[in-house]
Amino acid sequence: MGVGNVVMMPWADHGFDMYSMSIMASENTMNERPEVLRKFLEAAYLGWQDVMSDPEAALAIFKKHVPGNR
């Protein structure tokens, strides 16, 4: 995705008291690259479907690849 193209925005810093993951796209991306955006969202949703079907295996993979979360 390139350096600087992915950011985190903690919702609590903006007055939202919830746990969630959001995916945002610029208007430019939506207008100029809708097929890329559609494919990205499809892949993200399939990934979450895999996580929800076997959360223990997903957590094991996460712990293996993300330092400090063991």
CHARMM-style PDB file with segment names, atoms N, HN, CA, C and O in Angstrom:
ATOM      1  N   MET     1       0.823  -1.198   0.000  1.00  0.00      PROA
ATOM      2  CA  MET     1       0.000   0.000   0.000  1.00  0.00      PROA
ATOM      3  C   MET     1       0.859   1.251   0.000  1.00  0.00      PROA
ATOM      4  O   MET     1       0.386   2.329  -0.358  1.00  0.00      PROA
ATOM      5  N   GLY     2       2.090   1.120   0.390  1.00  0.00      PROA
ATOM      6  HN  GLY     2       2.474   0.243   0.681  1.00  0.00      PROA
ATOM      7  CA  GLY     2       2.972   2.276   0.391  1.00  0.00      PROA
ATOM      8  C   GLY     2       3.031   2.946   1.746  1.00  0.00      PROA
ATOM      9  O   GLY     2       2.055   2.956   2.497  1.00  0.00      PROA
ATOM     10  N   VAL     3       4.171   3.498   2.045  1.00  0.00      PROA
ATOM     11  HN  VAL     3       4.964   3.490   1.435  1.00  0.00      PROA
ATOM     12  CA  VAL     3       4.390   4.177   3.313  1.00  0.00      PROA
ATOM     13  C   VAL     3       3.441   5.369   3.433  1.00  0.00      PROA
ATOM     14  O   VAL     3       3.304   6.164   2.503  1.00  0.00      PROA
ATOM     15  N   GLY     4       2.797   5.479   4.578  1.00  0.00      PROA
ATOM     16  HN  GLY     4       2.908   4.834   5.333  1.00  0.00      PROA
ATOM     17  CA  GLY     4       1.920   6.611   4.842  1.00  0.00      PROA
ATOM     18  C   GLY     4       0.497   6.459   4.336  1.00  0.00      PROA
ATOM     19  O   GLY     4      -0.318   7.362   4.524  1.00  0.00      PROA
ATOM     20  N   ASN     5       0.177   5.339   3.699  1.00  0.00      PROA
ATOM     21  HN  ASN     5       0.840   4.605   3.546  1.00  0.00      PROA
ATOM     22  CA  ASN     5      -1.170   5.159   3.171  1.00  0.00      PROA
ATOM     23  C   ASN     5      -2.110   4.427   4.114  1.00  0.00      PROA
ATOM     24  O   ASN     5      -3.311   4.349   3.858  1.00  0.00      PROA
ATOM     25  N   VAL     6      -1.573   3.891   5.201  1.00  0.00      PROA
ATOM     26  HN  VAL     6      -0.596   3.954   5.409  1.00  0.00      PROA
ATOM     27  CA  VAL     6      -2.396   3.214   6.194  1.00  0.00      PROA
ATOM     28  C   VAL     6      -2.222   3.950   7.507  1.00  0.00      PROA
ATOM     29  O   VAL     6      -1.096   4.170   7.955  1.00  0.00      PROA
ATOM     30  N   VAL     7      -3.317   4.328   8.120  1.00  0.00      PROA
ATOM     31  HN  VAL     7      -4.231   4.150   7.756  1.00  0.00      PROA
ATOM     32  CA  VAL     7      -3.246   5.043   9.394  1.00  0.00      PROA
ATOM     33  C   VAL     7      -4.211   4.409  10.384  1.00  0.00      PROA
ATOM     34  O   VAL     7      -5.156   3.718  10.001  1.00  0.00      PROA
ATOM     35  N   MET     8      -3.956   4.657  11.664  1.00  0.00      PROA
ATOM     36  HN  MET     8      -3.189   5.218  11.975  1.00  0.00      PROA
ATOM     37  CA  MET     8      -4.877   4.223  12.709  1.00  0.00      PROA
ATOM     38  C   MET     8      -5.584   5.460  13.246  1.00  0.00      PROA
ATOM     39  O   MET     8      -4.977   6.519  13.404  1.00  0.00      PROA
ATOM     40  N   MET     9      -6.864   5.313  13.521  1.00  0.00      PROA
ATOM     41  HN  MET     9      -7.357   4.453  13.392  1.00  0.00      PROA
ATOM     42  CA  MET     9      -7.633   6.411  14.091  1.00  0.00      PROA
ATOM     43  C   MET     9      -8.451   5.845  15.251  1.00  0.00      PROA
ATOM     44  O   MET     9      -9.553   5.337  15.045  1.00  0.00      PROA
ATOM     45  N   PRO    10      -7.909   5.931  16.479  1.00  0.00      PROA
ATOM     46  CA  PRO    10      -8.648   5.406  17.630  1.00  0.00      PROA
ATOM     47  C   PRO    10      -9.976   6.158  17.801  1.00  0.00      PROA
ATOM     48  O   PRO    10      -9.987   7.360  18.067  1.00  0.00      PROA
ATOM     49  N   TRP    11     -11.079   5.444  17.647  1.00  0.00      PROA
ATOM     50  HN  TRP    11     -11.070   4.468  17.431  1.00  0.00      PROA
ATOM     51  CA  TRP    11     -12.399   6.079  17.713  1.00  0.00      PROA
ATOM     52  C   TRP    11     -12.630   6.777  19.051  1.00  0.00      PROA
ATOM     53  O   TRP    11     -13.292   7.815  19.092  1.00  0.00      PROA
ATOM     54  N   ALA    12     -12.096   6.227  20.151  1.00  0.00      PROA
ATOM     55  HN  ALA    12     -11.558   5.385  20.118  1.00  0.00      PROA
ATOM     56  CA  ALA    12     -12.297   6.847  21.460  1.00  0.00      PROA
ATOM     57  C   ALA    12     -11.743   8.267  21.494  1.00  0.00      PROA
ATOM     58  O   ALA    12     -12.257   9.109  22.231  1.00  0.00      PROA
ATOM     59  N   ASP    13     -10.708   8.546  20.712  1.00  0.00      PROA
ATOM     60  HN  ASP    13     -10.291   7.862  20.114  1.00  0.00      PROA
ATOM     61  CA  ASP    13     -10.146   9.900  20.657  1.00  0.00      PROA
ATOM     62  C   ASP    13     -11.112  10.886  20.018  1.00  0.00      PROA
ATOM     63  O   ASP    13     -10.918  12.098  20.104  1.00  0.00      PROA
ATOM     64  N   HSD    14     -12.149  10.366  19.378  1.00  0.00      PROA
ATOM     65  HN  HSD    14     -12.307   9.381  19.308  1.00  0.00      PROA
ATOM     66  CA  HSD    14     -13.111  11.215  18.682  1.00  0.00      PROA
ATOM     67  C   HSD    14     -14.514  11.077  19.276  1.00  0.00      PROA
ATOM     68  O   HSD    14     -15.509  11.400  18.627  1.00  0.00      PROA
ATOM     69  N   GLY    15     -14.579  10.589  20.527  1.00  0.00      PROA
ATOM     70  HN  GLY    15     -13.771  10.327  21.055  1.00  0.00      PROA
ATOM     71  CA  GLY    15     -15.845  10.545  21.248  1.00  0.00      PROA
ATOM     72  C   GLY    15     -16.680   9.296  21.048  1.00  0.00      PROA
ATOM     73  O   GLY    15     -17.824   9.253  21.499  1.00  0.00      PROA
ATOM     74  N   PHE    16     -16.148   8.277  20.386  1.00  0.00      PROA
ATOM     75  HN  PHE    16     -15.218   8.312  20.019  1.00  0.00      PROA
ATOM     76  CA  PHE    16     -16.909   7.056  20.182  1.00  0.00      PROA
ATOM     77  C   PHE    16     -16.446   5.994  21.170  1.00  0.00      PROA
ATOM     78  O   PHE    16     -15.268   5.637  21.176  1.00  0.00      PROA
ATOM     79  N   ASP    17     -17.338   5.486  21.999  1.00  0.00      PROA
ATOM     80  HN  ASP    17     -18.295   5.776  21.994  1.00  0.00      PROA
ATOM     81  CA  ASP    17     -17.017   4.471  22.984  1.00  0.00      PROA
ATOM     82  C   ASP    17     -17.443   3.114  22.442  1.00  0.00      PROA
ATOM     83  O   ASP    17     -18.511   2.606  22.782  1.00  0.00      PROA
ATOM     84  N   MET    18     -16.599   2.534  21.596  1.00  0.00      PROA
ATOM     85  HN  MET    18     -15.731   2.947  21.320  1.00  0.00      PROA
ATOM     86  CA  MET    18     -16.949   1.252  20.993  1.00  0.00      PROA
ATOM     87  C   MET    18     -15.685   0.550  20.536  1.00  0.00      PROA
ATOM     88  O   MET    18     -14.611   1.146  20.454  1.00  0.00      PROA
ATOM     89  N   TYR    19     -15.839  -0.713  20.245  1.00  0.00      PROA
ATOM     90  HN  TYR    19     -16.711  -1.197  20.311  1.00  0.00      PROA
ATOM     91  CA  TYR    19     -14.743  -1.489  19.672  1.00  0.00      PROA
ATOM     92  C   TYR    19     -15.134  -1.798  18.240  1.00  0.00      PROA
ATOM     93  O   TYR    19     -16.205  -2.348  17.985  1.00  0.00      PROA
ATOM     94  N   SER    20     -14.277  -1.449  17.323  1.00  0.00      PROA
ATOM     95  HN  SER    20     -13.407  -1.002  17.530  1.00  0.00      PROA
ATOM     96  CA  SER    20     -14.628  -1.674  15.929  1.00  0.00      PROA
ATOM     97  C   SER    20     -13.395  -1.563  15.058  1.00  0.00      PROA
ATOM     98  O   SER    20     -12.371  -1.016  15.469  1.00  0.00      PROA
ATOM     99  N   MET    21     -13.505  -2.084  13.860  1.00  0.00      PROA
ATOM    100  HN  MET    21     -14.336  -2.528  13.526  1.00  0.00      PROA
ATOM    101  CA  MET    21     -12.499  -1.885  12.842  1.00  0.00      PROA
ATOM    102  C   MET    21     -13.199  -1.232  11.671  1.00  0.00      PROA
ATOM    103  O   MET    21     -14.285  -1.656  11.276  1.00  0.00      PROA
ATOM    104  N   SER    22     -12.597  -0.224  11.123  1.00  0.00      PROA
ATOM    105  HN  SER    22     -11.714   0.121  11.444  1.00  0.00      PROA
ATOM    106  CA  SER    22     -13.190   0.458   9.977  1.00  0.00      PROA
ATOM    107  C   SER    22     -12.189   0.494   8.838  1.00  0.00      PROA
ATOM    108  O   SER    22     -10.980   0.568   9.053  1.00  0.00      PROA
ATOM    109  N   ILE    23     -12.705   0.440   7.645  1.00  0.00      PROA
ATOM    110  HN  ILE    23     -13.688   0.380   7.471  1.00  0.00      PROA
ATOM    111  CA  ILE    23     -11.883   0.592   6.455  1.00  0.00      PROA
ATOM    112  C   ILE    23     -12.416   1.816   5.730  1.00  0.00      PROA
ATOM    113  O   ILE    23     -13.604   1.899   5.416  1.00  0.00      PROA
ATOM    114  N   MET    24     -11.541   2.747   5.472  1.00  0.00      PROA
ATOM    115  HN  MET    24     -10.576   2.679   5.727  1.00  0.00      PROA
ATOM    116  CA  MET    24     -11.951   3.980   4.798  1.00  0.00      PROA
ATOM    117  C   MET    24     -11.183   4.131   3.501  1.00  0.00      PROA
ATOM    118  O   MET    24     -10.037   3.697   3.380  1.00  0.00      PROA
ATOM    119  N   ALA    25     -11.826   4.746   2.549  1.00  0.00      PROA
ATOM    120  HN  ALA    25     -12.756   5.099   2.647  1.00  0.00      PROA
ATOM    121  CA  ALA    25     -11.189   5.021   1.266  1.00  0.00      PROA
ATOM    122  C   ALA    25     -11.482   6.457   0.881  1.00  0.00      PROA
ATOM    123  O   ALA    25     -12.545   6.995   1.188  1.00  0.00      PROA
ATOM    124  N   SER    26     -10.534   7.060   0.212  1.00  0.00      PROA
ATOM    125  HN  SER    26      -9.670   6.622  -0.037  1.00  0.00      PROA
ATOM    126  CA  SER    26     -10.742   8.440  -0.233  1.00  0.00      PROA
ATOM    127  C   SER    26     -11.753   8.467  -1.375  1.00  0.00      PROA
ATOM    128  O   SER    26     -11.967   7.463  -2.055  1.00  0.00      PROA
ATOM    129  N   GLU    27     -12.355   9.605  -1.569  1.00  0.00      PROA
ATOM    130  HN  GLU    27     -12.181  10.420  -1.017  1.00  0.00      PROA
ATOM    131  CA  GLU    27     -13.274   9.776  -2.693  1.00  0.00      PROA
ATOM    132  C   GLU    27     -12.554   9.506  -4.005  1.00  0.00      PROA
ATOM    133  O   GLU    27     -13.120   8.943  -4.942  1.00  0.00      PROA
ATOM    134  N   ASN    28     -11.300   9.919  -4.050  1.00  0.00      PROA
ATOM    135  HN  ASN    28     -10.841  10.376  -3.288  1.00  0.00      PROA
ATOM    136  CA  ASN    28     -10.477   9.698  -5.234  1.00  0.00      PROA
ATOM    137  C   ASN    28     -10.370   8.208  -5.556  1.00  0.00      PROA
ATOM    138  O   ASN    28     -10.561   7.797  -6.701  1.00  0.00      PROA
ATOM    139  N   THR    29     -10.066   7.408  -4.542  1.00  0.00      PROA
ATOM    140  HN  THR    29      -9.911   7.741  -3.612  1.00  0.00      PROA
ATOM    141  CA  THR    29      -9.957   5.962  -4.748  1.00  0.00      PROA
ATOM    142  C   THR    29     -11.297   5.381  -5.175  1.00  0.00      PROA
ATOM    143  O   THR    29     -11.355   4.562  -6.092  1.00  0.00      PROA
ATOM    144  N   MET    30     -12.362   5.795  -4.522  1.00  0.00      PROA
ATOM    145  HN  MET    30     -12.314   6.460  -3.777  1.00  0.00      PROA
ATOM    146  CA  MET    30     -13.682   5.267  -4.864  1.00  0.00      PROA
ATOM    147  C   MET    30     -14.064   5.599  -6.303  1.00  0.00      PROA
ATOM    148  O   MET    30     -14.676   4.783  -6.991  1.00  0.00      PROA
ATOM    149  N   ASN    31     -13.708   6.781  -6.748  1.00  0.00      PROA
ATOM    150  HN  ASN    31     -13.211   7.444  -6.189  1.00  0.00      PROA
ATOM    151  CA  ASN    31     -14.071   7.211  -8.098  1.00  0.00      PROA
ATOM    152  C   ASN    31     -13.145   6.668  -9.173  1.00  0.00      PROA
ATOM    153  O   ASN    31     -13.589   6.315 -10.266  1.00  0.00      PROA
ATOM    154  N   GLU    32     -11.850   6.601  -8.857  1.00  0.00      PROA
ATOM    155  HN  GLU    32     -11.489   6.887  -7.969  1.00  0.00      PROA
ATOM    156  CA  GLU    32     -10.871   6.255  -9.884  1.00  0.00      PROA
ATOM    157  C   GLU    32     -10.426   4.791  -9.874  1.00  0.00      PROA
ATOM    158  O   GLU    32      -9.905   4.294 -10.872  1.00  0.00      PROA
ATOM    159  N   ARG    33     -10.631   4.097  -8.744  1.00  0.00      PROA
ATOM    160  HN  ARG    33     -11.054   4.500  -7.933  1.00  0.00      PROA
ATOM    161  CA  ARG    33     -10.165   2.707  -8.642  1.00  0.00      PROA
ATOM    162  C   ARG    33     -11.211   1.827  -7.962  1.00  0.00      PROA
ATOM    163  O   ARG    33     -10.873   1.078  -7.045  1.00  0.00      PROA
ATOM    164  N   PRO    34     -12.441   1.895  -8.378  1.00  0.00      PROA
ATOM    165  CA  PRO    34     -13.485   1.141  -7.677  1.00  0.00      PROA
ATOM    166  C   PRO    34     -13.272  -0.366  -7.701  1.00  0.00      PROA
ATOM    167  O   PRO    34     -13.625  -1.045  -6.736  1.00  0.00      PROA
ATOM    168  N   GLU    35     -12.709  -0.905  -8.768  1.00  0.00      PROA
ATOM    169  HN  GLU    35     -12.422  -0.354  -9.552  1.00  0.00      PROA
ATOM    170  CA  GLU    35     -12.501  -2.350  -8.850  1.00  0.00      PROA
ATOM    171  C   GLU    35     -11.425  -2.799  -7.865  1.00  0.00      PROA
ATOM    172  O   GLU    35     -11.561  -3.849  -7.236  1.00  0.00      PROA
ATOM    173  N   VAL    36     -10.361  -2.017  -7.726  1.00  0.00      PROA
ATOM    174  HN  VAL    36     -10.250  -1.164  -8.236  1.00  0.00      PROA
ATOM    175  CA  VAL    36      -9.315  -2.332  -6.745  1.00  0.00      PROA
ATOM    176  C   VAL    36      -9.907  -2.295  -5.337  1.00  0.00      PROA
ATOM    177  O   VAL    36      -9.632  -3.175  -4.521  1.00  0.00      PROA
ATOM    178  N   LEU    37     -10.712  -1.285  -5.058  1.00  0.00      PROA
ATOM    179  HN  LEU    37     -10.935  -0.571  -5.720  1.00  0.00      PROA
ATOM    180  CA  LEU    37     -11.352  -1.153  -3.751  1.00  0.00      PROA
ATOM    181  C   LEU    37     -12.285  -2.335  -3.500  1.00  0.00      PROA
ATOM    182  O   LEU    37     -12.284  -2.901  -2.407  1.00  0.00      PROA
ATOM    183  N   ARG    38     -13.073  -2.708  -4.492  1.00  0.00      PROA
ATOM    184  HN  ARG    38     -13.073  -2.248  -5.380  1.00  0.00      PROA
ATOM    185  CA  ARG    38     -13.990  -3.834  -4.347  1.00  0.00      PROA
ATOM    186  C   ARG    38     -13.222  -5.117  -4.035  1.00  0.00      PROA
ATOM    187  O   ARG    38     -13.625  -5.883  -3.160  1.00  0.00      PROA
ATOM    188  N   LYS    39     -12.123  -5.354  -4.741  1.00  0.00      PROA
ATOM    189  HN  LYS    39     -11.795  -4.732  -5.452  1.00  0.00      PROA
ATOM    190  CA  LYS    39     -11.326  -6.561  -4.518  1.00  0.00      PROA
ATOM    191  C   LYS    39     -10.675  -6.555  -3.134  1.00  0.00      PROA
ATOM    192  O   LYS    39     -10.596  -7.594  -2.479  1.00  0.00      PROA
ATOM    193  N   PHE    40     -10.214  -5.391  -2.695  1.00  0.00      PROA
ATOM    194  HN  PHE    40     -10.278  -4.547  -3.228  1.00  0.00      PROA
ATOM    195  CA  PHE    40      -9.624  -5.281  -1.364  1.00  0.00      PROA
ATOM    196  C   PHE    40     -10.665  -5.602  -0.297  1.00  0.00      PROA
ATOM    197  O   PHE    40     -10.395  -6.372   0.625  1.00  0.00      PROA
ATOM    198  N   LEU    41     -11.849  -5.018  -0.420  1.00  0.00      PROA
ATOM    199  HN  LEU    41     -12.068  -4.393  -1.169  1.00  0.00      PROA
ATOM    200  CA  LEU    41     -12.904  -5.264   0.562  1.00  0.00      PROA
ATOM    201  C   LEU    41     -13.330  -6.729   0.562  1.00  0.00      PROA
ATOM    202  O   LEU    41     -13.566  -7.310   1.621  1.00  0.00      PROA
ATOM    203  N   GLU    42     -13.426  -7.312  -0.604  1.00  0.00      PROA
ATOM    204  HN  GLU    42     -13.235  -6.840  -1.464  1.00  0.00      PROA
ATOM    205  CA  GLU    42     -13.786  -8.723  -0.694  1.00  0.00      PROA
ATOM    206  C   GLU    42     -12.749  -9.587   0.032  1.00  0.00      PROA
ATOM    207  O   GLU    42     -13.111 -10.490   0.786  1.00  0.00      PROA
ATOM    208  N   ALA    43     -11.469  -9.310  -0.194  1.00  0.00      PROA
ATOM    209  HN  ALA    43     -11.175  -8.577  -0.807  1.00  0.00      PROA
ATOM    210  CA  ALA    43     -10.407 -10.063   0.468  1.00  0.00      PROA
ATOM    211  C   ALA    43     -10.448  -9.845   1.984  1.00  0.00      PROA
ATOM    212  O   ALA    43     -10.262 -10.789   2.752  1.00  0.00      PROA
ATOM    213  N   ALA    44     -10.689  -8.612   2.410  1.00  0.00      PROA
ATOM    214  HN  ALA    44     -10.840  -7.845   1.786  1.00  0.00      PROA
ATOM    215  CA  ALA    44     -10.756  -8.312   3.843  1.00  0.00      PROA
ATOM    216  C   ALA    44     -11.923  -9.070   4.495  1.00  0.00      PROA
ATOM    217  O   ALA    44     -11.765  -9.649   5.570  1.00  0.00      PROA
ATOM    218  N   TYR    45     -13.070  -9.063   3.852  1.00  0.00      PROA
ATOM    219  HN  TYR    45     -13.198  -8.592   2.979  1.00  0.00      PROA
ATOM    220  CA  TYR    45     -14.231  -9.769   4.403  1.00  0.00      PROA
ATOM    221  C   TYR    45     -14.007 -11.277   4.441  1.00  0.00      PROA
ATOM    222  O   TYR    45     -14.410 -11.936   5.400  1.00  0.00      PROA
ATOM    223  N   LEU    46     -13.372 -11.831   3.414  1.00  0.00      PROA
ATOM    224  HN  LEU    46     -13.045 -11.296   2.635  1.00  0.00      PROA
ATOM    225  CA  LEU    46     -13.066 -13.260   3.419  1.00  0.00      PROA
ATOM    226  C   LEU    46     -12.103 -13.589   4.555  1.00  0.00      PROA
ATOM    227  O   LEU    46     -12.235 -14.623   5.209  1.00  0.00      PROA
ATOM    228  N   GLY    47     -11.137 -12.706   4.784  1.00  0.00      PROA
ATOM    229  HN  GLY    47     -11.030 -11.866   4.253  1.00  0.00      PROA
ATOM    230  CA  GLY    47     -10.212 -12.896   5.898  1.00  0.00      PROA
ATOM    231  C   GLY    47     -10.925 -12.893   7.233  1.00  0.00      PROA
ATOM    232  O   GLY    47     -10.646 -13.737   8.084  1.00  0.00      PROA
ATOM    233  N   TRP    48     -11.850 -11.949   7.433  1.00  0.00      PROA
ATOM    234  HN  TRP    48     -12.077 -11.263   6.742  1.00  0.00      PROA
ATOM    235  CA  TRP    48     -12.604 -11.901   8.686  1.00  0.00      PROA
ATOM    236  C   TRP    48     -13.506 -13.120   8.827  1.00  0.00      PROA
ATOM    237  O   TRP    48     -13.728 -13.606   9.936  1.00  0.00      PROA
ATOM    238  N   GLN    49     -14.024 -13.612   7.713  1.00  0.00      PROA
ATOM    239  HN  GLN    49     -13.843 -13.218   6.812  1.00  0.00      PROA
ATOM    240  CA  GLN    49     -14.839 -14.822   7.752  1.00  0.00      PROA
ATOM    241  C   GLN    49     -13.983 -16.005   8.241  1.00  0.00      PROA
ATOM    242  O   GLN    49     -14.445 -16.820   9.039  1.00  0.00      PROA
ATOM    243  N   ASP    50     -12.754 -16.089   7.765  1.00  0.00      PROA
ATOM    244  HN  ASP    50     -12.378 -15.426   7.116  1.00  0.00      PROA
ATOM    245  CA  ASP    50     -11.838 -17.134   8.222  1.00  0.00      PROA
ATOM    246  C   ASP    50     -11.546 -16.993   9.714  1.00  0.00      PROA
ATOM    247  O   ASP    50     -11.527 -17.987  10.441  1.00  0.00      PROA
ATOM    248  N   VAL    51     -11.320 -15.776  10.167  1.00  0.00      PROA
ATOM    249  HN  VAL    51     -11.335 -14.968   9.577  1.00  0.00      PROA
ATOM    250  CA  VAL    51     -11.044 -15.529  11.588  1.00  0.00      PROA
ATOM    251  C   VAL    51     -12.227 -15.988  12.434  1.00  0.00      PROA
ATOM    252  O   VAL    51     -12.043 -16.667  13.445  1.00  0.00      PROA
ATOM    253  N   MET    52     -13.423 -15.626  12.030  1.00  0.00      PROA
ATOM    254  HN  MET    52     -13.572 -15.075  11.209  1.00  0.00      PROA
ATOM    255  CA  MET    52     -14.608 -15.959  12.826  1.00  0.00      PROA
ATOM    256  C   MET    52     -14.912 -17.458  12.798  1.00  0.00      PROA
ATOM    257  O   MET    52     -15.517 -17.983  13.732  1.00  0.00      PROA
ATOM    258  N   SER    53     -14.499 -18.145  11.738  1.00  0.00      PROA
ATOM    259  HN  SER    53     -14.007 -17.719  10.979  1.00  0.00      PROA
ATOM    260  CA  SER    53     -14.770 -19.583  11.672  1.00  0.00      PROA
ATOM    261  C   SER    53     -13.827 -20.379  12.565  1.00  0.00      PROA
ATOM    262  O   SER    53     -14.156 -21.497  12.964  1.00  0.00      PROA
ATOM    263  N   ASP    54     -12.667 -19.826  12.885  1.00  0.00      PROA
ATOM    264  HN  ASP    54     -12.400 -18.918  12.562  1.00  0.00      PROA
ATOM    265  CA  ASP    54     -11.704 -20.514  13.763  1.00  0.00      PROA
ATOM    266  C   ASP    54     -10.863 -19.483  14.514  1.00  0.00      PROA
ATOM    267  O   ASP    54      -9.685 -19.296  14.209  1.00  0.00      PROA
ATOM    268  N   PRO    55     -11.474 -18.811  15.501  1.00  0.00      PROA
ATOM    269  CA  PRO    55     -10.763 -17.740  16.211  1.00  0.00      PROA
ATOM    270  C   PRO    55      -9.486 -18.189  16.916  1.00  0.00      PROA
ATOM    271  O   PRO    55      -8.523 -17.425  16.989  1.00  0.00      PROA
ATOM    272  N   GLU    56      -9.463 -19.413  17.434  1.00  0.00      PROA
ATOM    273  HN  GLU    56     -10.246 -20.033  17.375  1.00  0.00      PROA
ATOM    274  CA  GLU    56      -8.258 -19.873  18.131  1.00  0.00      PROA
ATOM    275  C   GLU    56      -7.077 -20.005  17.174  1.00  0.00      PROA
ATOM    276  O   GLU    56      -5.957 -19.624  17.514  1.00  0.00      PROA
ATOM    277  N   ALA    57      -7.319 -20.536  15.994  1.00  0.00      PROA
ATOM    278  HN  ALA    57      -8.229 -20.845  15.718  1.00  0.00      PROA
ATOM    279  CA  ALA    57      -6.248 -20.652  14.999  1.00  0.00      PROA
ATOM    280  C   ALA    57      -5.816 -19.264  14.525  1.00  0.00      PROA
ATOM    281  O   ALA    57      -4.627 -19.017  14.325  1.00  0.00      PROA
ATOM    282  N   ALA    58      -6.773 -18.366  14.345  1.00  0.00      PROA
ATOM    283  HN  ALA    58      -7.740 -18.567  14.507  1.00  0.00      PROA
ATOM    284  CA  ALA    58      -6.452 -16.998  13.917  1.00  0.00      PROA
ATOM    285  C   ALA    58      -5.591 -16.301  14.962  1.00  0.00      PROA
ATOM    286  O   ALA    58      -4.637 -15.603  14.618  1.00  0.00      PROA
ATOM    287  N   LEU    59      -5.924 -16.489  16.236  1.00  0.00      PROA
ATOM    288  HN  LEU    59      -6.699 -17.057  16.515  1.00  0.00      PROA
ATOM    289  CA  LEU    59      -5.138 -15.868  17.309  1.00  0.00      PROA
ATOM    290  C   LEU    59      -3.726 -16.447  17.341  1.00  0.00      PROA
ATOM    291  O   LEU    59      -2.765 -15.712  17.570  1.00  0.00      PROA
ATOM    292  N   ALA    60      -3.590 -17.734  17.119  1.00  0.00      PROA
ATOM    293  HN  ALA    60      -4.371 -18.331  16.932  1.00  0.00      PROA
ATOM    294  CA  ALA    60      -2.259 -18.352  17.086  1.00  0.00      PROA
ATOM    295  C   ALA    60      -1.414 -17.759  15.961  1.00  0.00      PROA
ATOM    296  O   ALA    60      -0.230 -17.485  16.153  1.00  0.00      PROA
ATOM    297  N   ILE    61      -2.017 -17.561  14.794  1.00  0.00      PROA
ATOM    298  HN  ILE    61      -2.979 -17.783  14.638  1.00  0.00      PROA
ATOM    299  CA  ILE    61      -1.301 -16.952  13.665  1.00  0.00      PROA
ATOM    300  C   ILE    61      -0.915 -15.518  14.003  1.00  0.00      PROA
ATOM    301  O   ILE    61       0.211 -15.097  13.739  1.00  0.00      PROA
ATOM    302  N   PHE    62      -1.844 -14.771  14.583  1.00  0.00      PROA
ATOM    303  HN  PHE    62      -2.759 -15.114  14.796  1.00  0.00      PROA
ATOM    304  CA  PHE    62      -1.572 -13.383  14.977  1.00  0.00      PROA
ATOM    305  C   PHE    62      -0.398 -13.322  15.943  1.00  0.00      PROA
ATOM    306  O   PHE    62       0.531 -12.539  15.746  1.00  0.00      PROA
ATOM    307  N   LYS    63      -0.437 -14.141  16.981  1.00  0.00      PROA
ATOM    308  HN  LYS    63      -1.192 -14.776  17.142  1.00  0.00      PROA
ATOM    309  CA  LYS    63       0.630 -14.134  17.986  1.00  0.00      PROA
ATOM    310  C   LYS    63       1.982 -14.495  17.374  1.00  0.00      PROA
ATOM    311  O   LYS    63       3.018 -13.975  17.789  1.00  0.00      PROA
ATOM    312  N   LYS    64       1.965 -15.384  16.391  1.00  0.00      PROA
ATOM    313  HN  LYS    64       1.123 -15.807  16.054  1.00  0.00      PROA
ATOM    314  CA  LYS    64       3.207 -15.800  15.734  1.00  0.00      PROA
ATOM    315  C   LYS    64       3.842 -14.663  14.930  1.00  0.00      PROA
ATOM    316  O   LYS    64       5.066 -14.555  14.853  1.00  0.00      PROA
ATOM    317  N   HSD    65       3.001 -13.824  14.338  1.00  0.00      PROA
ATOM    318  HN  HSD    65       2.007 -13.912  14.400  1.00  0.00      PROA
ATOM    319  CA  HSD    65       3.503 -12.804  13.404  1.00  0.00      PROA
ATOM    320  C   HSD    65       3.544 -11.381  13.947  1.00  0.00      PROA
ATOM    321  O   HSD    65       4.120 -10.500  13.308  1.00  0.00      PROA
ATOM    322  N   VAL    66       2.946 -11.135  15.108  1.00  0.00      PROA
ATOM    323  HN  VAL    66       2.477 -11.850  15.627  1.00  0.00      PROA
ATOM    324  CA  VAL    66       2.941  -9.775  15.656  1.00  0.00      PROA
ATOM    325  C   VAL    66       3.724  -9.770  16.962  1.00  0.00      PROA
ATOM    326  O   VAL    66       3.242 -10.263  17.982  1.00  0.00      PROA
ATOM    327  N   PRO    67       4.936  -9.210  16.930  1.00  0.00      PROA
ATOM    328  CA  PRO    67       5.785  -9.183  18.129  1.00  0.00      PROA
ATOM    329  C   PRO    67       5.098  -8.472  19.292  1.00  0.00      PROA
ATOM    330  O   PRO    67       4.383  -7.487  19.103  1.00  0.00      PROA
ATOM    331  N   GLY    68       5.327  -8.986  20.490  1.00  0.00      PROA
ATOM    332  HN  GLY    68       5.907  -9.786  20.644  1.00  0.00      PROA
ATOM    333  CA  GLY    68       4.803  -8.346  21.688  1.00  0.00      PROA
ATOM    334  C   GLY    68       3.393  -8.777  22.032  1.00  0.00      PROA
ATOM    335  O   GLY    68       2.828  -8.262  22.997  1.00  0.00      PROA
ATOM    336  N   ASN    69       2.809  -9.678  21.305  1.00  0.00      PROA
ATOM    337  HN  ASN    69       3.268 -10.096  20.521  1.00  0.00      PROA
ATOM    338  CA  ASN    69       1.442 -10.151  21.575  1.00  0.00      PROA
ATOM    339  C   ASN    69       1.444 -11.631  21.896  1.00  0.00      PROA
ATOM    340  O   ASN    69       0.564 -12.372  21.460  1.00  0.00      PROA
ATOM    341  N   ARG    70       2.414 -12.047  22.643  1.00  0.00      PROA
ATOM    342  HN  ARG    70       3.129 -11.445  22.998  1.00  0.00      PROA
ATOM    343  CA  ARG    70       2.517 -13.485  22.955  1.00  0.00      PROA
ATOM    344  C   ARG    70       1.903 -13.693  24.271  1.00  0.00      PROA
ATOM    345  OT1 ARG    70       1.862 -14.821  24.762  1.00  0.00      PROA
TER     346      ARG     70
END
